[in-house]
């Protein structure tokens, strides 16, 4: 139930999470040596070798920080083995998180929450954002996420309304804590 999740994490899912999302989702993906790999083996490199990030546009960085901290400080997260540190990159907070062998990072700017498996990808995004780059034209990332001639590597953007509507309705109708956490 949604109420169980809200109690466990000491937050209001609709207001604190979905209410703080705005505008768009940006997803960027780079498959290293994609063309060469396909020609050689007819298979893609494994997903763990991909550089990728997801950025969600947000209204309020402090709310996003509070929600993130509240989740990782919750009893549920501790029981699941999540350990985090808050680092700084380009003057912004970066939650460096690990759980057993899994690692990921969440960076927060005034306008975006950035999620990636690699901390250095998040750091590059935050640095570029600080330097005034839009998510479209991130200079640091342009080198890593080169648009290959055939357009293999991509940056895509979509409106956030669909995610908000779907997320809230899933949580209201079906959320048992394990299901919601698996999502």
C-alpha positions, 0 to 999 in steps of 0.5 A: 500500500502507498501508505506503508511506503509513505510511513516507511520513508517518512514522505508523501509520495505524491507531493514530495516525489511526483509533485516535485517533477516537472517538464521532461526526462532526459536519457543519454546512452553511449555504447562503447565501440558499438559498430566495431563490436557488432561487426566483430561478434554480431553482439553488443557490449554488455550493458554494464559497459555502457555509459548512460544517465537519466535526468529528471527535471525537478522544481526544488533541489532541497525537496529532492535532497530531503526525499533522497536522504529520507529514503536512504536513511529509512529502515527499509533501505538500511535493511536492504543494505544501502550505504551512501555518502554525500559528496560534492561535484561542481558545488552540487550534492552527489549521493554515492550509493552502494548495495553489495556489488551494486553502485550508482550515483544521484546528483542534484542541481537546481533543475535536474536530478541526475542518476547514473551507475558511474559517479564520474558520469554524474560528476561530468553532467553536474560540471557541465550543467554548472558551466551553463550547458543545457542537457542537450549540449553537455560539453564533457559528455559530448566526448563520451556520448558521441553521436556515431555516424549511424546515430547509434548513440543517443540522447532522448527527451520526453515529457514527464507528465506520463511518468507522473500519471503512471507512477502515481496510479501504479502506487495507488492501485498495486503497490505492495512495498516489494513490488514498488521497490522492484520498480 
